[in-house]
Amino acid sequence: MELIAVSLGLVPNRIRDFFIHNTSNIRLNHYPPCPYTHLALGLGHHKDTDVLTVLTS
């Protein structure tokens, strides 16, 4: 979180207090490409409850 704060131009501990009572966890999801895109339904809008979400392709 300190690196994220610095990258945003803030002092390193600027957002630390927002996460004092939170626990740490990591979740990795892998969504393989659909071979039949014409049959894919997809998902509706959603929001992540995590602090940081990284999407890769």
Beta strands, then each sheet from edge to edge (+ up, - down):
end
